[in-house]
Amino acid sequence: NIRGIGLRPLSGSTLIEKIDLSLVGKHCNPSNIMPEPPISCDIVLPILDSIISNETLCRLKYLNFPKGWRMRAYNTAKSGSSTETQSIFQAFLARYDQMLQNRGPPKNHSGIDLEIGIFGRHNSYGTQYNICHQCTKLFRHDCSVGDDNAEHYFCSACEREYCGNCVTTTGCGICSYGFCVGTCITHSCASPNCDEKVCDECKQYWCDKCYRTWCDECCSRNCLDCEWCTKRYCHECSENDEMNGVLRCDEYDCVNIACSSCLLKRFQEGELDCMKCIRKATPLIKQLKDENKELKDENEALCQRIQNLEESKQSLEMLMYNRMGITSRDIGCRYRTLQEPN
């Protein structure tokens, strides 16, 4: 039930330097908050305006907004349409960015200007760039290697930027986006000779059998994808489970990379002319025949059981009628009486 009323004591503050309204903990993905907290723009933005209105005395240098505010503002800005609330928030972003620009660019120890401002990209829309979320140190993208203001990273999971002194980050081995090591990115490439990390969004590069994950480069060396379906098997699982695995045909004039199920389907449709691929699908044909026979036997057994139950039911009914002194002739007469029209 956080709506922002508790921020009112900060109105007009000239001492506060950092405000984080994202409502998520350190290294937590703001997209995982369900349901979205009801923090209100109408309550919070006037308080923030009162803080930044006195540019001369205002010491605020870092402001982080709720993900819901930022994404709605991004989507409305992208579509060209906007609600009154989103227009108010976008107007505040512009005022805050202008305040940062009016201060003039700070410089590093080499005298190079350090750019500051508000991001305008998708998941980083409405966040500040070139400032560490933890220590609020400023940095610059094109500083020379070794410069203290050069090491900084934006984490695509917790959607915050950090300097190299506060957080160790690494790039995903598939999408190359940056992530905080050990907290925002926890999956490692399954290849023993590779130390690449894989983020949650890219974790689809796994084997459908053993669920081990590879980076992009190692996946192409260790796994095969069926050309006709989405099945992916690593070489080890394919060799251990030829019936379901994905194999590459090594015939000279055949380039099929497929699982047995797809080969069988192509064979049944008359689209398979490679004898080696046909031989690969043959065990599956036998397996299907065996499964069909098992299903047929099971169906016959169920039909026989139903028949036995019906006979048992009739026997129990006759036994009940006998105990009640009702004969089969009486039952027939009563049945005909019920069937006759009034």
The 8 nearest C-alpha neighbors of each residue, nearest first, counted from 0:
[[1, 2, 37, 36, 38, 3, 35, 39],
 [2, 0, 38, 3, 37, 36, 4, 5],
 [38, 1, 3, 39, 37, 4, 0, 42],
 [4, 2, 5, 38, 6, 43, 1, 42],
 [3, 5, 6, 7, 2, 42, 43, 1],
 [4, 6, 3, 7, 8, 2, 1, 9],
 [7, 5, 4, 8, 9, 3, 43, 46],
 [6, 8, 9, 10, 5, 4, 46, 3],
 [7, 9, 10, 6, 5, 12, 11, 46],
 [10, 8, 7, 12, 6, 11, 46, 50],
 [11, 9, 46, 7, 12, 8, 49, 50],
 [10, 12, 50, 49, 9, 13, 46, 51],
 [13, 11, 9, 50, 10, 14, 15, 57],
 [12, 14, 57, 56, 58, 15, 11, 50],
 [15, 13, 12, 58, 16, 57, 59, 56],
 [14, 16, 59, 17, 13, 58, 12, 18],
 [17, 15, 59, 58, 60, 14, 61, 18],
 [16, 18, 61, 59, 62, 15, 60, 19],
 [19, 17, 62, 61, 63, 20, 16, 15],
 [18, 20, 63, 21, 62, 64, 17, 22],
 [21, 19, 64, 22, 65, 63, 18, 62],
 [20, 22, 65, 64, 23, 19, 63, 66],
 [23, 21, 20, 24, 65, 19, 29, 36],
 [24, 22, 21, 27, 29, 25, 28, 32],
 [25, 23, 27, 26, 22, 21, 28, 29],
 [24, 26, 27, 23, 157, 28, 133, 182],
 [27, 25, 157, 183, 182, 24, 28, 179],
 [28, 26, 157, 24, 25, 23, 29, 183],
 [27, 29, 157, 156, 30, 31, 26, 158],
 [30, 28, 31, 32, 23, 66, 27, 157],
 [29, 31, 28, 32, 66, 33, 67, 157],
 [32, 30, 29, 28, 33, 27, 34, 35],
 [31, 33, 30, 29, 35, 34, 36, 23],
 [34, 32, 35, 31, 36, 30, 29, 67],
 [33, 35, 32, 36, 37, 31, 30, 67],
 [34, 36, 33, 32, 37, 67, 38, 66],
 [37, 35, 38, 34, 1, 0, 32, 2],
 [38, 36, 2, 39, 1, 0, 35, 34],
 [2, 39, 37, 1, 3, 36, 40, 0],
 [38, 40, 2, 41, 42, 37, 43, 3],
 [39, 41, 43, 42, 44, 38, 84, 88],
 [42, 40, 39, 43, 44, 45, 84, 87],
 [43, 41, 39, 40, 44, 3, 45, 4],
 [42, 44, 40, 46, 3, 45, 41, 39],
 [43, 45, 47, 46, 40, 48, 42, 41],
 [46, 44, 48, 47, 43, 49, 42, 41],
 [47, 45, 10, 49, 43, 44, 48, 7],
 [48, 46, 44, 50, 49, 45, 43, 51],
 [49, 47, 45, 51, 50, 46, 52, 44],
 [48, 50, 11, 46, 52, 47, 10, 51],
 [51, 49, 11, 47, 48, 12, 52, 10],
 [52, 50, 48, 53, 49, 54, 57, 47],
 [53, 51, 49, 50, 54, 48, 57, 11],
 [54, 52, 51, 55, 57, 56, 50, 49],
 [55, 53, 57, 56, 52, 51, 98, 58],
 [54, 56, 53, 57, 58, 52, 102, 13],
 [55, 57, 54, 13, 53, 58, 14, 51],
 [58, 56, 13, 54, 59, 53, 55, 51],
 [57, 59, 16, 14, 13, 15, 60, 56],
 [60, 58, 16, 57, 15, 17, 61, 51],
 [59, 61, 16, 17, 58, 62, 135, 99],
 [62, 60, 17, 59, 18, 16, 63, 135],
 [61, 63, 18, 19, 17, 64, 60, 127],
 [64, 62, 19, 20, 21, 126, 18, 61],
 [63, 65, 20, 21, 66, 19, 62, 69],
 [66, 64, 21, 67, 68, 20, 69, 22],
 [65, 67, 69, 68, 70, 29, 64, 21],
 [68, 66, 70, 65, 69, 71, 35, 72],
 [69, 67, 71, 66, 65, 70, 72, 64],
 [68, 70, 66, 72, 67, 125, 71, 124],
 [71, 69, 73, 67, 72, 68, 74, 66],
 [70, 72, 74, 73, 68, 69, 75, 67],
 [73, 71, 69, 75, 70, 74, 85, 76],
 [72, 74, 70, 76, 71, 75, 77, 69],
 [75, 73, 77, 71, 76, 72, 70, 78],
 [74, 76, 78, 81, 80, 72, 77, 73],
 [77, 75, 73, 79, 74, 78, 72, 80],
 [76, 78, 74, 75, 79, 73, 80, 72],
 [79, 77, 75, 80, 76, 74, 81, 73],
 [78, 80, 76, 77, 75, 81, 74, 73],
 [81, 79, 75, 78, 76, 82, 77, 74],
 [80, 82, 75, 85, 86, 83, 79, 76],
 [83, 81, 85, 84, 86, 80, 75, 87],
 [82, 84, 86, 85, 87, 81, 88, 89],
 [85, 83, 87, 86, 82, 88, 40, 41],
 [86, 84, 88, 82, 87, 83, 72, 81],
 [85, 87, 83, 89, 84, 88, 90, 81],
 [86, 88, 90, 84, 85, 89, 83, 91],
 [89, 87, 85, 91, 90, 86, 92, 84],
 [88, 90, 92, 86, 91, 87, 85, 93],
 [89, 91, 87, 93, 88, 92, 86, 94],
 [90, 92, 94, 88, 93, 89, 95, 87],
 [93, 91, 89, 95, 90, 94, 96, 88],
 [92, 94, 90, 96, 91, 95, 97, 89],
 [95, 93, 91, 97, 96, 92, 98, 90],
 [94, 96, 98, 92, 97, 93, 91, 99],
 [97, 95, 99, 93, 98, 94, 116, 92],
 [96, 98, 100, 94, 95, 99, 101, 93],
 [97, 99, 95, 101, 96, 100, 94, 102],
 [100, 98, 96, 97, 102, 101, 95, 116],
 [99, 101, 97, 102, 98, 103, 96, 104],
 [102, 100, 98, 103, 99, 97, 104, 54],
 [103, 101, 100, 99, 98, 104, 105, 54],
 [102, 104, 101, 100, 105, 99, 112, 114],
 [103, 105, 112, 113, 114, 106, 102, 100],
 [106, 104, 113, 112, 103, 107, 114, 137],
 [107, 105, 112, 111, 110, 113, 104, 108],
 [106, 108, 110, 109, 111, 112, 113, 148],
 [107, 109, 110, 106, 111, 147, 148, 146],
 [110, 108, 107, 111, 106, 146, 112, 142],
 [109, 111, 106, 107, 108, 112, 105, 113],
 [112, 110, 106, 107, 109, 113, 108, 142],
 [113, 111, 106, 104, 105, 114, 110, 107],
 [114, 112, 139, 105, 106, 104, 138, 111],
 [113, 115, 104, 112, 139, 129, 116, 105],
 [116, 114, 129, 128, 113, 99, 104, 100],
 [115, 117, 96, 127, 128, 99, 118, 114],
 [116, 118, 127, 126, 125, 128, 96, 119],
 [119, 117, 124, 126, 125, 120, 127, 123],
 [118, 120, 124, 125, 117, 123, 121, 73],
 [121, 119, 124, 123, 118, 122, 73, 125],
 [120, 122, 124, 123, 119, 73, 70, 118],
 [123, 121, 124, 120, 158, 70, 155, 69],
 [122, 124, 120, 121, 126, 118, 125, 158],
 [125, 123, 119, 120, 118, 121, 122, 126],
 [124, 126, 118, 69, 117, 123, 119, 127],
 [127, 125, 118, 117, 123, 124, 63, 128],
 [128, 126, 117, 116, 118, 125, 130, 129],
 [127, 129, 130, 116, 117, 118, 115, 126],
 [128, 130, 138, 137, 115, 139, 114, 131],
 [131, 129, 137, 135, 128, 136, 138, 132],
 [130, 132, 161, 135, 136, 162, 160, 133],
 [131, 133, 135, 161, 160, 134, 159, 130],
 [132, 134, 131, 135, 161, 165, 162, 136],
 [133, 135, 136, 131, 132, 165, 162, 161],
 [136, 134, 131, 130, 132, 133, 137, 61],
 [137, 135, 131, 134, 130, 138, 162, 148],
 [138, 136, 130, 129, 135, 131, 148, 113],
 [139, 137, 148, 129, 149, 113, 130, 136],
 [138, 140, 113, 142, 141, 149, 148, 129],
 [141, 139, 142, 149, 138, 129, 151, 150],
 [140, 142, 139, 143, 149, 144, 138, 148],
 [143, 141, 149, 139, 140, 146, 144, 148],
 [142, 144, 146, 145, 141, 149, 148, 140],
 [145, 143, 146, 149, 142, 150, 147, 141],
 [146, 144, 147, 143, 149, 150, 142, 148],
 [145, 147, 149, 148, 144, 143, 142, 150],
 [148, 146, 149, 145, 150, 138, 107, 144],
 [149, 147, 138, 146, 150, 139, 142, 137],
 [148, 150, 142, 146, 147, 139, 138, 151],
 [151, 149, 163, 162, 148, 147, 152, 138],
 [152, 150, 162, 161, 163, 149, 160, 138],
 [151, 153, 161, 160, 162, 154, 177, 168],
 [152, 154, 160, 159, 177, 155, 161, 158],
 [155, 153, 178, 177, 158, 156, 159, 157],
 [154, 156, 158, 178, 157, 177, 153, 176],
 [157, 155, 28, 158, 154, 183, 178, 27],
 [156, 158, 28, 27, 26, 159, 154, 155],
 [159, 157, 155, 154, 156, 123, 153, 160],
 [158, 160, 154, 153, 157, 132, 161, 155],
 [159, 161, 153, 131, 152, 132, 154, 130],
 [162, 160, 131, 152, 151, 132, 166, 153],
 [161, 163, 151, 131, 164, 165, 150, 152],
 [162, 164, 150, 151, 166, 165, 167, 161],
 [163, 165, 162, 166, 167, 150, 161, 151],
 [166, 164, 163, 162, 161, 133, 167, 134],
 [167, 165, 163, 164, 161, 168, 162, 179],
 [166, 168, 180, 179, 163, 169, 165, 164],
 [169, 167, 179, 180, 178, 166, 177, 152],
 [168, 170, 177, 178, 180, 179, 171, 167],
 [169, 171, 177, 175, 176, 178, 172, 168],
 [170, 172, 175, 197, 196, 173, 176, 174],
 [171, 173, 214, 195, 197, 196, 175, 170],
 [172, 174, 215, 171, 214, 175, 201, 197],
 [173, 175, 176, 171, 172, 201, 170, 198],
 [176, 174, 171, 170, 173, 172, 177, 169],
 [177, 175, 170, 174, 171, 155, 178, 154],
 [176, 178, 170, 154, 169, 153, 155, 171],
 [179, 177, 154, 168, 169, 183, 184, 155],
 [178, 180, 168, 183, 182, 167, 154, 184],
 [181, 179, 168, 184, 182, 167, 178, 169],
 [180, 182, 185, 184, 183, 179, 167, 168],
 [183, 181, 180, 184, 179, 26, 185, 27],
 [182, 184, 179, 178, 156, 26, 180, 181],
 [185, 183, 198, 180, 182, 181, 178, 186],
 [184, 186, 181, 182, 183, 187, 180, 198],
 [187, 185, 197, 196, 184, 198, 188, 212],
 [188, 186, 196, 197, 195, 189, 185, 194],
 [187, 189, 213, 214, 190, 195, 212, 196],
 [190, 188, 213, 212, 211, 191, 187, 193],
 [189, 191, 193, 192, 188, 213, 217, 194],
 [192, 190, 193, 189, 188, 194, 187, 217],
 [191, 193, 190, 194, 189, 188, 195, 217],
 [192, 194, 190, 191, 195, 188, 189, 217],
 [193, 195, 188, 196, 187, 192, 191, 190],
 [196, 194, 172, 188, 193, 187, 214, 197],
 [197, 195, 187, 171, 172, 186, 188, 194],
 [196, 198, 171, 186, 172, 187, 214, 202],
 [199, 197, 184, 201, 200, 171, 202, 186],
 [198, 200, 202, 201, 197, 184, 186, 185],
 [199, 201, 198, 202, 203, 197, 174, 156],
 [202, 200, 203, 198, 199, 197, 173, 204],
 [201, 203, 199, 204, 200, 198, 197, 212],
 [204, 202, 201, 205, 200, 212, 199, 206],
 [205, 203, 202, 212, 213, 201, 218, 206],
 [206, 204, 212, 210, 211, 203, 207, 213],
 [205, 207, 210, 232, 208, 231, 233, 209],
 [208, 206, 210, 231, 232, 209, 205, 230],
 [207, 209, 206, 210, 232, 236, 233, 231],
 [208, 210, 211, 206, 207, 236, 205, 233],
 [211, 209, 206, 205, 207, 208, 212, 204],
 [210, 212, 205, 209, 206, 189, 213, 188],
 [213, 211, 205, 189, 188, 204, 210, 202],
 [214, 212, 188, 218, 189, 217, 204, 205],
 [213, 215, 172, 188, 217, 173, 216, 218],
 [214, 216, 173, 218, 217, 172, 213, 219],
 [215, 217, 218, 219, 214, 220, 213, 173],
 [218, 216, 220, 219, 214, 215, 213, 221],
 [219, 217, 213, 221, 215, 220, 222, 216],
 [218, 220, 217, 216, 221, 222, 215, 223],
 [221, 219, 217, 218, 222, 216, 223, 234],
 [220, 222, 218, 233, 219, 234, 217, 223],
 [223, 221, 233, 218, 232, 234, 219, 220],
 [222, 224, 231, 232, 245, 233, 225, 246],
 [225, 223, 231, 230, 226, 222, 245, 232],
 [224, 226, 257, 227, 256, 228, 230, 258],
 [227, 225, 257, 256, 228, 224, 255, 229],
 [228, 226, 225, 261, 257, 229, 258, 230],
 [227, 229, 225, 230, 226, 261, 224, 257],
 [230, 228, 225, 231, 224, 227, 226, 207],
 [229, 231, 225, 228, 224, 207, 232, 258],
 [232, 230, 224, 206, 207, 223, 225, 229],
 [233, 231, 206, 222, 223, 245, 207, 237],
 [232, 234, 222, 236, 235, 221, 206, 237],
 [235, 233, 237, 236, 222, 221, 238, 232],
 [234, 236, 238, 233, 237, 239, 232, 221],
 [237, 235, 239, 238, 233, 234, 240, 232],
 [238, 236, 244, 234, 240, 239, 235, 241],
 [237, 239, 235, 236, 240, 241, 234, 244],
 [240, 238, 236, 237, 241, 235, 244, 234],
 [241, 239, 237, 242, 244, 238, 243, 236],
 [240, 242, 244, 243, 237, 238, 239, 245],
 [241, 243, 240, 244, 259, 283, 282, 258],
 [244, 242, 241, 240, 259, 258, 245, 237],
 [243, 245, 237, 241, 240, 258, 242, 232],
 [244, 246, 258, 257, 237, 232, 225, 223],
 [247, 245, 256, 257, 244, 248, 258, 237],
 [246, 248, 256, 255, 249, 257, 245, 254],
 [247, 249, 255, 250, 254, 256, 246, 253],
 [250, 248, 247, 251, 253, 254, 252, 255],
 [251, 249, 253, 248, 252, 275, 254, 273],
 [250, 252, 253, 249, 254, 248, 273, 275],
 [251, 253, 250, 254, 249, 273, 248, 255],
 [254, 252, 250, 251, 255, 248, 273, 249],
 [253, 255, 248, 256, 252, 247, 249, 250],
 [256, 254, 248, 253, 257, 247, 226, 276],
 [257, 255, 247, 225, 246, 226, 248, 254],
 [256, 258, 225, 245, 226, 246, 255, 261],
 [257, 259, 245, 260, 261, 244, 225, 243],
 [258, 260, 262, 280, 261, 243, 263, 242],
 [261, 259, 263, 262, 258, 264, 243, 280],
 [260, 262, 264, 263, 259, 258, 265, 257],
 [263, 261, 259, 265, 264, 260, 280, 266],
 [264, 262, 266, 260, 280, 261, 265, 259],
 [263, 265, 261, 267, 266, 262, 268, 260],
 [264, 266, 270, 268, 262, 263, 267, 271],
 [265, 267, 271, 263, 269, 264, 268, 270],
 [268, 266, 264, 269, 265, 263, 270, 271],
 [267, 269, 265, 266, 270, 264, 271, 263],
 [270, 268, 266, 267, 271, 265, 272, 264],
 [269, 271, 265, 268, 266, 272, 267, 264],
 [272, 270, 266, 265, 269, 273, 277, 262],
 [271, 273, 274, 270, 277, 269, 266, 276],
 [274, 272, 276, 275, 271, 277, 253, 250],
 [275, 273, 277, 276, 278, 272, 271, 279],
 [274, 276, 278, 277, 273, 279, 250, 248],
 [275, 277, 279, 273, 278, 274, 280, 262],
 [278, 276, 274, 280, 279, 275, 281, 273],
 [279, 277, 281, 275, 280, 276, 274, 282],
 [278, 280, 276, 277, 281, 275, 282, 259],
 [279, 281, 277, 263, 259, 283, 278, 282],
 [280, 282, 278, 284, 283, 279, 277, 285],
 [283, 281, 285, 284, 280, 286, 279, 242],
 [282, 284, 286, 281, 280, 285, 287, 242],
 [285, 283, 281, 287, 282, 286, 288, 280],
 [286, 284, 288, 282, 283, 287, 289, 281],
 [285, 287, 283, 289, 284, 288, 290, 282],
 [286, 288, 290, 284, 289, 285, 291, 283],
 [289, 287, 291, 285, 290, 286, 292, 284],
 [288, 290, 292, 286, 287, 291, 293, 285],
 [289, 291, 287, 293, 288, 292, 286, 294],
 [290, 292, 288, 294, 293, 289, 287, 295],
 [293, 291, 295, 289, 290, 294, 296, 288],
 [292, 294, 290, 296, 291, 295, 297, 289],
 [295, 293, 297, 291, 292, 296, 298, 290],
 [296, 294, 292, 298, 297, 293, 291, 299],
 [295, 297, 299, 293, 298, 294, 292, 300],
 [296, 298, 294, 300, 295, 299, 293, 301],
 [297, 299, 295, 301, 300, 296, 294, 302],
 [300, 298, 302, 296, 301, 297, 303, 295],
 [299, 301, 297, 303, 298, 302, 304, 296],
 [300, 302, 304, 298, 303, 299, 305, 297],
 [303, 301, 299, 305, 304, 300, 298, 306],
 [304, 302, 306, 300, 301, 305, 299, 307],
 [303, 305, 301, 307, 302, 306, 308, 300],
 [304, 306, 308, 302, 307, 303, 301, 309],
 [307, 305, 303, 309, 304, 308, 302, 310],
 [308, 306, 304, 310, 309, 305, 311, 303],
 [307, 309, 311, 305, 306, 310, 312, 304],
 [310, 308, 312, 306, 311, 307, 305, 313],
 [309, 311, 307, 313, 312, 308, 314, 306],
 [312, 310, 308, 314, 309, 313, 307, 315],
 [311, 313, 309, 315, 310, 314, 308, 316],
 [314, 312, 316, 310, 311, 315, 317, 309],
 [313, 315, 311, 317, 316, 312, 318, 310],
 [316, 314, 318, 312, 313, 317, 319, 311],
 [315, 317, 319, 313, 318, 314, 320, 312],
 [318, 316, 320, 314, 319, 315, 321, 313],
 [319, 317, 315, 321, 316, 320, 314, 322],
 [318, 320, 316, 322, 317, 321, 315, 323],
 [321, 319, 325, 323, 317, 322, 318, 324],
 [322, 320, 324, 318, 323, 319, 325, 317],
 [321, 323, 319, 320, 324, 318, 325, 317],
 [322, 324, 320, 321, 325, 319, 318, 326],
 [325, 323, 321, 322, 320, 326, 319, 329],
 [326, 324, 320, 323, 321, 329, 327, 330],
 [327, 325, 329, 328, 324, 330, 321, 320],
 [326, 328, 330, 329, 331, 325, 317, 320],
 [329, 327, 331, 326, 330, 332, 325, 333],
 [330, 328, 332, 326, 331, 327, 333, 325],
 [329, 331, 327, 333, 328, 332, 334, 326],
 [330, 332, 334, 328, 329, 333, 327, 335],
 [333, 331, 329, 335, 334, 330, 336, 328],
 [332, 334, 336, 330, 335, 331, 329, 337],
 [333, 335, 331, 337, 332, 336, 330, 338],
 [336, 334, 338, 332, 337, 333, 331, 339],
 [337, 335, 333, 339, 338, 334, 332, 340],
 [336, 338, 334, 335, 339, 333, 340, 332],
 [337, 339, 335, 336, 334, 340, 333, 341],
 [340, 338, 336, 337, 335, 341, 334, 333],
 [341, 339, 338, 337, 336, 335, 334, 333],
 [340, 339, 338, 337, 336, 335, 334, 333]]
